[in-house]
């Protein structure tokens, strides 16, 4: 029998205790070289800028009057949007009070008068009609169980011709890795020199649903259906696969302190792993576990 999915109170407790979990050092995009390659993929190979700078400065190239950012966490991307000058006013919410307090403190420190951070729930929030010209999700939809309600509210709240930006994990639900992912990650681990691994005997194992629910009950609850639902609620005018199928499960098993050293050996290792992942995806052996979307409100 499968374990019962933990309730929203338990999920909130997790994020209250771990408000900065998205920014920990052993996540794959925390590595500068990997991050730059991901940003380049997001732009379709046209830019090495951070994806947020590229989309605001180059893809759109004009300012937005009022943005909404659901599931903002501690507000790192939202602060950057306001500081860029391309977003004049921004509302953002998260169900973790600890995360929102961090965001408010940072906005106050930066003297950003256009920021409005508040507590609300992605599965239950409501918005007024036609308020925003931009909505932005940065890794929060895969923590949402009622994605339909969430996207319906965003569509309702956007002005005519308003835009939605989504940078999201769309891989296996609950991070229950596929057989192919486990196989190829462990092949890479066997080939890597000892100094680049946390332990010579380390490998990627199969986790149970119960283990994942105990780690974070909101993690990837309906992640695989996100692309289809985005296409149902919005006109998607730009979409890019961003990999992560090998790099996301692999990177926490590596010695990230060694991997942030900017030397020839490190860069060669990382570039080889990135190319290996790209080859597996391009050949159809694996799909992209992360995708980037730009959509428009349906007329």
N, C-alpha and C positions, 0 to 999 in steps of 0.2 A: 504494500500500500504506500502511495506517495504521501509525504508529510504535508500537513496543512500549510498553505501560504500564510506567512506572518502578516499581521494587520498593520495599518498605517501608523498606529502609535509606536509599534516596535521599529518601523522604518525611521520615524522621526527621532526616536531615541538614538538610533545609530548615527544619524547626521548631526544631531546636537552634540554628540561626543566626538565627531570626526569632521568638523566644518571645513578643514583644509585638505581633505583626503584626495581631492582632484589634483593637488599640486605636489604630491609626494614625489621624491626623487627617483623611485624605481618604476614609474610609469613610462611607457615607450616614447611619448612625445616630450618628456622632460629632457631628453637628450638633444642637444642643439643640432647635431648633424641630421638625426632622424627627423626632427621637427622641420628643418628647412626643406628636406626632401618631400615631406607631407604637404607643406605649404605650396611647393612647386607643383605638386600633383593637383591640388585644389584649383590652382589658376590655369590648369590645362597646359602646364609647362611654360607659361608666359611670365612668371614673376617668382622671385625668391623672397618677397615680402611676407611678413606674418599674414595669414589668411584674412584677418579682419581688416588690416590696412589695404590689402589688395582689393577686397570686395567693395569697401567704401570709397577708396580713392580712384581705383581704376575701372572696376566693373560698373559702378554707378556714377561716380564722379560728381555727385551733387549731394547737398545736405538733406537730412530728414528732420521734420519738425518735431515729431513725437514718436518714440519707440516703446515697445513693450518687450520685456525679456522674462519669460516664465522659467522658474527653476534656476535662478541666477547664482545659487550658492553664495560664496563670499564676495561676489561682484567684480572679479578681476576683469572679465571681458567688458562688462558694463561701464566700469570706470574708464577703460581704454576707449570705448566708443565716445563717451562724452569728451574726453581729453583730445580726441582726434579733431574735433570741431565739425564733424560731419553729422552729428546727432545733437540737436539743440536741447531736447528734453527727453527724459527716460523714466519709465516706470518699470520696476523689477521686483519680483517676489520669489520667496522660497518658503518651504514649510519649517525650516530650521531657524529658530530665533537666534541661535549662536552664529550661524552664517550671516544672517541679516545684520546683526550687530557689528560684525566685522566689516561688512560692506558700508554701513552708515558711518562708521568711524573713519574708513578710508576716504569716503566722499567728503566728509567734513575736513579731513586733513588736507585734501586736495582743493578745498574750497569750491566744490562743484555744486552750484545752486540748482542745476537742472535735474539732479538725481532724486528719485523718490523710491526708496527701498522699503518693502513691507512684507509681512508674513501672510502667506496664503498657500493653498494646496493645489497642486497641478491637476488633481483628479476631480476637484470640486469648484474651482474658482469661476467667477462670472465677470464679464466686462461689459461696458457700454458699447453701443453700436457706433461704428464709423469714427473712432477716436484717433487711431494710429495710422501712420503711413509706413511703418516698418515693425516687424516682429522678428525676434532673433532667439533661436535655441542653440545652446552650445553644450551638448551632451546631457540634456535633461529629459528628453522625450523617452529615452530607454529606461528611465526610472518611473515612468508613468503607466499605470494599468488602464486607465480610462482615456486612451489616446483619442478616441473619437470625440469625447466631450471637450478635450483640450483643443483640438484642431478646429472644432466647430466654434468655440468661443473666440479663437484667434481670427478666424474668417469673419465672424460677426463684427469683431472690433476694428477690423481694418477698413480704411477708407477705400473708395473706388480706386483701383489700380495700386493698392497698397502691396507691399512685398513681404515675403517671409524668407529668412535665411536659416538653414538648418545644417549644423555640423554634428554628425551623430554616429554612434555605434549601432550597427544593424545586424550584427552577427548572432550566434546562437543564444537563445534565451537562457538566462541565469548563468551565462558564461560556461555552459556545459559543452566543452570543446568537442569538435568533431574528431573522428578517428584519424582523418587525414592530417589535421592540425597537430595532434599529439605525435603522430609518426614523424612528421617533418621537423617539428621543434626538437624532438629527441635526437634526430639525425644530426642536426646542427650542433647540439650540445656535445655530442660525442667527438665532433671535429674541432671544437674550440680549444685553444690552449687553456691550461688551468687558471692562469691569472685573470682570465676574462669571465670566469664562472664563480658563483658563490661557493660552490663545493664540487669536487670532481665527480662525486656520485649523484649529483642532483639530476632530476629528470622531471618532465611534465607528466603528472598523473591524471587520472580521471577523478573528478570530484563528484560527489553526490549532490542531489538537490538539497538535502538537509544541510550539508556543509555550506552551500552557498547561501541558503536562507539564514543561517546563523551568522555568516560573515556580513551580509548586507541584504536584507529581505526585499529591498527595492531594486536590486541590480538586474537590469535587462529583462524585466518581467514580460514584455511583449516585443522585444527588439526586432525580431525578424519581419514583422508586419509593417514597420514604420514606412519603408518606401512606398508600399502599395497605398497606405492611408494618405500619405502626403499627395500622391497623384490623384486620389479621390477627392480631396478637399481643395486643391490648388492646381493652377496651371504651372507645371514645372518647366521653366525656361532654361535652366542650367543645372547639370548634374555631373558629378565626378566621383569615381571610386578612389579611395585613398589608402587602400591596403590595410595594414594592421592585423591581418589574419595570422601571420607568423610572429610579427614583432610584438604585438600586445601580450600574448601568453609567454613569449620567450624572455622579454626584457626583465621582468621581476626575478628571473632565475640567474641573472648575470650580475657581475660585480660592477655596478653602475659608477662607483668612484673611479674605477679604472677606465670605464668607457667614456667619461667626460674629459679625459686627457686628450688634448689636441695634438696627437703625434701620428706618424705614418702608420704604425702598426694598428692603432685603434681605428683610424679612419678606413684602413683597408678592410679590417674585419667587419665594420659596420656597413660599408658599401657593398661588400660581398653578400651579407645577410639581406640587405635591402634588395639587391638585384635578384637574389634567390627567390624572395617573396614575390617580386614582380614577375619573374618567369613562371612561377606556379600559377599566378592569377591570369597572366596573359595566355597561358596554354590551356586554361579552363579547368585545371586540377583543383584550384581553390577559388573562392569568390572574394570580394572586398568586404571586410567586416566593418569598415567605416566608409561613410559616404557623405558628400556635401551637396546641398540642394539650394537653389534659389527659385522661389515660386512667386506667383502673382495671384491676387484675389480673382476668382472667376467672375466674369462680368455677367 
